[in-house]
Amino acid sequence: MWESLIMENGDKGEMQRIREDAVRKAQEDAKAEAEAKAAQKRERSKFAVEATIKLEDAERERIEELKEKERKKATEEIEKWKEQNEKQKKIHFCQPHQEHRKTPEQSKQEKKRKVKSSNRGTSKSNTISGNMFSEKLKEESIPAPRSASSIEIKFTPRVFPTALRESRIPEEEEWLCKQAEARRIINSDIAELEDLKEEEKNPDWLKDKGNKMFATGNYLAAVNAYNLAIRISNKIPTLYLNRAACHLKLRNLHKAIEDSSKALELLTPPVPDNAKARVKAHVRRGAAFCGLELYAEGLQDYIAALKIEPTNKNVEDDAEKIRHIIQGNE
């Protein structure tokens, strides 16, 4: 056990070195642990893939076996059907020869049968002709068909073209409500913007106006100018960056974080042309985090800014100060 948590007669430089070594060791341990977890995760995923492949192979073999059984069964049935057809053909081929071998007595009996059947046919025809009138009477007694009419079918009106059974009503209703709210906001904005002058409807003119007000220290007026410019065009990242700077001056730290984050969203993809703007967004968001005493989050933004622009001495100095504050708090 240590008798004291503070080194007696310790040099500040030595203490700083010990602290940095401890931080470095902790980072190395964390990195090693992360690598071990990643390796373990890769092994698990590899094992899962192999197991999936084995299951698929087994299922494929089972399906092939079933197909082979069905194929054998079908071929057996076809063979049986062919054998039956051959037998029937042989029987039909033999019957005419048997008919030619009839005796005289059998031929006389067949003639008698034919005479009897012809007499029966004539009697049936007479009965049929006698019943024709009764059938006509029955037809006359049948009522006439009803008159044609049309049936009106009403469908439930739907905004979406999908069928009701395929739709997701809660999600569709939420989407429609959002669309209605957006249209209401746009219509209200249009009504307000109609009263503005032509130059006041230009976001670039409003941005320049806000920059001049910011330079004179009138931060509230600058925020109003940037607000109006964003309402006209909400896809310009510079407007959010400048408004974040105004919020930093006014100590509206949460709003500064929101505007800096929105600017970073619009500054995509990251290219050399927007590198300076991304550095400003990270620095301003980091300053807002530090103002809220969230030094770890602020340091992450400063480190991100240094990755974009490593030669920025001011950002590097501020990041070092934040590190000292974090280490002092520890």
C-alpha positions as a printed NumPy array, in Angstrom:
array([[  0.   ,   0.   ,   0.   ],
       [  1.194,   3.503,  -0.794],
       [  1.443,   5.83 ,   2.185],
       [  0.632,   8.831,   0.03 ],
       [ -0.889,   9.384,  -3.42 ],
       [  1.457,  12.339,  -4.025],
       [  5.162,  11.903,  -4.67 ],
       [  7.178,  13.749,  -2.039],
       [  9.819,  16.125,  -3.387],
       [  8.739,  15.085,  -6.864],
       [  9.653,  17.079,  -9.885],
       [  6.731,  18.27 , -12.005],
       [  8.423,  17.071, -15.149],
       [  8.938,  13.634, -13.611],
       [  5.318,  13.515, -12.49 ],
       [  4.218,  14.578, -15.98 ],
       [  6.35 ,  11.834, -17.52 ],
       [  4.938,   9.197, -15.13 ],
       [  1.41 ,  10.338, -15.94 ],
       [  2.058,  10.211, -19.667],
       [  3.59 ,   6.738, -19.336],
       [  0.545,   5.58 , -17.409],
       [ -1.777,   7.039, -20.032],
       [  0.299,   5.488, -22.824],
       [  0.256,   2.097, -21.096],
       [ -3.489,   2.32 , -20.591],
       [ -3.914,   3.161, -24.272],
       [ -1.694,   0.259, -25.293],
       [ -3.62 ,  -2.107, -23.01 ],
       [ -6.9  ,  -0.852, -24.441],
       [ -5.56 ,  -1.264, -27.981],
       [ -4.353,  -4.795, -27.217],
       [ -7.69 ,  -5.654, -25.678],
       [ -9.527,  -4.236, -28.697],
       [ -7.307,  -6.254, -31.051],
       [ -7.929,  -9.394, -29.007],
       [-11.668,  -8.785, -29.125],
       [-11.495,  -8.177, -32.872],
       [ -9.55 , -11.399, -33.388],
       [-12.042, -13.295, -31.248],
       [-14.893, -11.76 , -33.217],
       [-13.262, -12.792, -36.502],
       [-12.843, -16.356, -35.218],
       [-16.479, -16.462, -34.184],
       [-17.653, -15.125, -37.513],
       [-15.422, -17.637, -39.311],
       [-16.827, -20.474, -37.206],
       [-20.362, -19.248, -37.897],
       [-19.688, -19.149, -41.642],
       [-18.243, -22.669, -41.609],
       [-21.203, -23.961, -39.624],
       [-23.596, -22.266, -42.063],
       [-21.783, -23.835, -45.014],
       [-21.998, -27.289, -43.406],
       [-25.727, -26.858, -42.794],
       [-26.273, -25.703, -46.361],
       [-24.316, -28.67 , -47.721],
       [-26.346, -31.081, -45.591],
       [-29.588, -29.469, -46.718],
       [-28.458, -29.606, -50.349],
       [-27.631, -33.324, -50.037],
       [-31.014, -33.99 , -48.443],
       [-32.79 , -32.183, -51.28 ],
       [-30.769, -34.092, -53.883],
       [-31.706, -37.395, -52.223],
       [-35.383, -36.454, -52.289],
       [-35.104, -35.475, -55.951],
       [-33.42 , -38.795, -56.771],
       [-36.176, -40.738, -54.979],
       [-38.876, -38.82 , -56.817],
       [-37.042, -39.376, -60.123],
       [-36.859, -43.146, -59.517],
       [-40.497, -43.25 , -58.523],
       [-41.527, -41.343, -61.668],
       [-39.483, -43.64 , -63.935],
       [-41.04 , -46.729, -62.312],
       [-44.55 , -45.348, -62.851],
       [-43.734, -44.571, -66.494],
       [-42.424, -48.093, -67.016],
       [-45.593, -49.563, -65.491],
       [-47.737, -47.333, -67.688],
       [-45.808, -48.451, -70.792],
       [-46.272, -52.116, -69.848],
       [-50.029, -51.595, -69.392],
       [-50.265, -49.885, -72.799],
       [-48.416, -52.76 , -74.443],
       [-50.805, -55.261, -72.875],
       [-53.858, -53.29 , -74.028],
       [-52.475, -53.057, -77.552],
       [-51.998, -56.842, -77.636],
       [-55.574, -57.395, -76.427],
       [-57.037, -55.057, -79.094],
       [-54.917, -56.703, -81.773],
       [-56.236, -60.155, -80.843],
       [-59.981, -59.175, -80.688],
       [-60.621, -58.792, -84.495],
       [-59.242, -62.26 , -85.146],
       [-61.615, -63.684, -82.562],
       [-64.59 , -61.925, -84.197],
       [-63.804, -63.497, -87.594],
       [-63.934, -66.95 , -85.992],
       [-67.578, -66.675, -84.897],
       [-69.867, -69.651, -85.508],
       [-73.063, -69.425, -87.643],
       [-75.219, -69.627, -84.53 ],
       [-73.433, -66.612, -82.981],
       [-73.961, -64.592, -86.159],
       [-77.727, -65.39 , -86.119],
       [-77.981, -64.274, -82.498],
       [-76.215, -61.003, -83.315],
       [-78.721, -60.322, -86.143],
       [-81.637, -60.849, -83.739],
       [-80.033, -58.438, -81.241],
       [-79.651, -55.783, -83.958],
       [-83.347, -56.086, -84.938],
       [-84.455, -55.725, -81.327],
       [-82.234, -52.698, -80.764],
       [-83.608, -50.996, -83.928],
       [-87.202, -51.568, -82.667],
       [-86.291, -50.048, -79.321],
       [-84.771, -47.012, -81.087],
       [-87.992, -46.35 , -83.02 ],
       [-90.075, -46.551, -79.831],
       [-87.719, -44.116, -78.096],
       [-87.946, -41.672, -81.011],
       [-91.756, -41.804, -80.8  ],
       [-91.696, -41.056, -77.097],
       [-89.282, -38.181, -77.673],
       [-91.52 , -36.671, -80.386],
       [-94.511, -37.057, -78.1  ],
       [-92.819, -35.163, -75.268],
       [-91.859, -32.126, -77.411],
       [-95.117, -30.323, -76.616],
       [-94.701, -30.78 , -72.899],
       [-91.19 , -29.291, -73.12 ],
       [-92.553, -26.285, -75.035],
       [-95.205, -25.792, -72.365],
       [-92.516, -25.86 , -69.708],
       [-90.496, -23.277, -71.627],
       [-93.548, -20.989, -71.925],
       [-94.172, -21.211, -68.182],
       [-90.59 , -19.951, -67.382],
       [-90.659, -16.207, -66.528],
       [-88.754, -13.698, -68.638],
       [-85.238, -12.699, -67.521],
       [-84.89 ,  -9.662, -65.31 ],
       [-83.84 ,  -6.326, -66.739],
       [-80.149,  -5.452, -66.622],
       [-78.912,  -3.066, -63.942],
       [-75.589,  -1.66 , -62.71 ],
       [-74.095,  -2.021, -59.237],
       [-72.115,   0.921, -57.876],
       [-68.89 ,  -0.042, -56.079],
       [-67.174,   2.461, -53.788],
       [-63.514,   2.154, -52.828],
       [-61.832,   3.666, -49.796],
       [-59.747,   6.652, -50.955],
       [-56.025,   6.092, -50.376],
       [-53.075,   8.425, -50.815],
       [-50.59 ,   5.61 , -51.421],
       [-50.974,   3.364, -54.5  ],
       [-50.335,   0.127, -52.593],
       [-53.13 ,  -2.21 , -51.62 ],
       [-54.515,  -1.981, -48.09 ],
       [-53.249,  -5.445, -47.193],
       [-49.695,  -4.428, -48.198],
       [-49.678,  -0.982, -46.566],
       [-48.304,   0.126, -43.213],
       [-50.965,   2.488, -41.957],
       [-49.155,   3.923, -38.867],
       [-46.02 ,   4.771, -40.857],
       [-48.073,   6.264, -43.692],
       [-50.095,   8.399, -41.274],
       [-46.896,   9.648, -39.628],
       [-45.433,  10.515, -43.037],
       [-48.598,  12.392, -44.047],
       [-48.587,  14.37 , -40.778],
       [-44.945,  15.345, -41.326],
       [-45.695,  16.408, -44.889],
       [-48.65 ,  18.515, -43.739],
       [-46.53 ,  20.163, -41.041],
       [-43.759,  20.89 , -43.55 ],
       [-46.252,  22.438, -45.981],
       [-47.705,  24.567, -43.174],
       [-44.246,  25.856, -42.223],
       [-43.344,  26.542, -45.86 ],
       [-46.612,  28.406, -46.447],
       [-46.1  ,  30.515, -43.329],
       [-42.525,  31.248, -44.407],
       [-43.709,  32.247, -47.874],
       [-46.26 ,  34.625, -46.371],
       [-43.561,  36.252, -44.249],
       [-40.936,  36.328, -47.006],
       [-43.265,  38.066, -49.441],
       [-42.916,  41.284, -47.392],
       [-39.103,  41.315, -47.792],
       [-37.179,  43.274, -50.348],
       [-35.483,  41.544, -53.25 ],
       [-31.986,  41.795, -51.736],
       [-33.289,  40.55 , -48.389],
       [-34.415,  37.34 , -50.1  ],
       [-30.824,  36.601, -51.158],
       [-29.029,  34.318, -48.625],
       [-25.6  ,  35.593, -49.702],
       [-26.66 ,  39.185, -49.005],
       [-27.99 ,  38.143, -45.599],
       [-24.751,  36.252, -44.864],
       [-22.669,  39.356, -45.614],
       [-25.021,  41.405, -43.444],
       [-24.6  ,  38.945, -40.574],
       [-20.807,  38.968, -40.98 ],
       [-20.75 ,  42.775, -40.698],
       [-22.93 ,  42.681, -37.586],
       [-20.693,  39.995, -36.061],
       [-17.623,  42.145, -36.743],
       [-19.229,  45.069, -34.884],
       [-20.138,  42.837, -31.918],
       [-23.913,  42.853, -32.542],
       [-24.241,  39.093, -32.191],
       [-28.027,  38.971, -31.746],
       [-28.602,  40.887, -34.978],
       [-26.117,  38.597, -36.739],
       [-28.025,  35.535, -35.475],
       [-31.28 ,  36.999, -36.832],
       [-29.673,  37.584, -40.237],
       [-28.333,  34.013, -40.341],
       [-31.72 ,  32.664, -39.211],
       [-33.482,  34.384, -42.101],
       [-30.852,  33.183, -44.57 ],
       [-31.235,  29.584, -43.333],
       [-35.017,  29.816, -43.702],
       [-34.527,  30.829, -47.331],
       [-31.818,  28.224, -48.062],
       [-31.022,  25.574, -45.439],
       [-28.308,  23.755, -47.403],
       [-25.45 ,  26.281, -47.025],
       [-22.977,  25.05 , -44.349],
       [-21.345,  28.486, -43.949],
       [-24.558,  29.894, -42.481],
       [-24.562,  27.275, -39.73 ],
       [-20.841,  27.81 , -39.08 ],
       [-21.273,  31.572, -38.688],
       [-24.34 ,  31.188, -36.491],
       [-22.41 ,  28.718, -34.306],
       [-19.737,  31.412, -33.811],
       [-22.449,  33.871, -32.719],
       [-23.88 ,  31.327, -30.261],
       [-20.411,  30.815, -28.793],
       [-20.132,  34.551, -28.175],
       [-23.607,  34.604, -26.604],
       [-22.808,  31.448, -24.53 ],
       [-25.608,  29.505, -26.201],
       [-23.384,  26.439, -26.106],
       [-25.98 ,  23.778, -26.931],
       [-27.108,  25.72 , -30.013],
       [-23.475,  26.147, -31.047],
       [-23.035,  22.349, -30.884],
       [-26.187,  21.82 , -32.967],
       [-25.134,  24.297, -35.675],
       [-21.584,  22.896, -35.855],
       [-22.928,  19.351, -36.183],
       [-25.351,  20.456, -38.929],
       [-22.491,  22.142, -40.795],
       [-20.442,  18.91 , -40.618],
       [-23.411,  16.981, -42.022],
       [-23.61 ,  19.356, -44.99 ],
       [-19.823,  19.328, -45.557],
       [-19.915,  15.906, -47.165],
       [-18.118,  14.307, -48.85 ],
       [-14.88 ,  15.476, -47.178],
       [-12.741,  17.035, -49.921],
       [ -9.795,  19.479, -49.858],
       [-12.079,  22.37 , -50.849],
       [-14.118,  22.139, -47.624],
       [-11.218,  21.217, -45.307],
       [-11.005,  24.678, -43.689],
       [-14.755,  24.75 , -43.065],
       [-14.616,  21.31 , -41.437],
       [-11.737,  22.442, -39.202],
       [-13.802,  25.46 , -38.082],
       [-16.832,  23.253, -37.381],
       [-14.799,  20.832, -35.228],
       [-13.048,  23.643, -33.345],
       [-16.275,  25.508, -32.606],
       [-18.055,  22.376, -31.481],
       [-15.043,  21.419, -29.347],
       [-15.026,  24.893, -27.758],
       [-18.746,  24.539, -26.97 ],
       [-18.132,  21.12 , -25.356],
       [-15.315,  22.57 , -23.266],
       [-17.59 ,  25.444, -22.22 ],
       [-19.981,  22.788, -20.897],
       [-16.99 ,  21.117, -19.127],
       [-17.246,  18.113, -21.435],
       [-13.499,  18.121, -22.035],
       [-13.215,  14.575, -23.399],
       [-15.766,  15.302, -26.167],
       [-14.113,  18.646, -26.882],
       [-10.684,  16.999, -27.168],
       [-12.074,  14.545, -29.738],
       [-13.203,  17.448, -31.94 ],
       [ -9.82 ,  19.168, -31.647],
       [ -8.061,  15.906, -32.57 ],
       [-10.379,  15.561, -35.587],
       [ -9.469,  19.119, -36.631],
       [ -5.742,  18.302, -36.309],
       [ -6.182,  15.246, -38.535],
       [ -7.577,  17.526, -41.236],
       [ -4.999,  20.284, -40.716],
       [ -1.98 ,  18.949, -38.756],
       [  0.045,  22.178, -39.158],
       [ -2.455,  24.378, -37.301],
       [ -0.454,  25.525, -34.274],
       [ -3.377,  27.235, -32.502],
       [ -5.528,  24.109, -32.604],
       [ -2.603,  22.006, -31.373],
       [ -1.979,  24.369, -28.434],
       [ -5.652,  24.362, -27.452],
       [ -5.732,  20.556, -27.621],
       [ -2.7  ,  20.385, -25.347],
       [ -4.376,  22.707, -22.83 ],
       [ -7.474,  20.482, -22.816],
       [ -5.242,  17.428, -22.192],
       [ -3.686,  19.156, -19.192],
       [ -7.148,  19.986, -17.837],
       [ -8.281,  16.357, -18.232],
       [ -5.122,  15.025, -16.581],
       [ -5.444,  17.566, -13.753],
       [ -9.039,  16.448, -13.133],
       [ -7.903,  12.858, -12.976]])
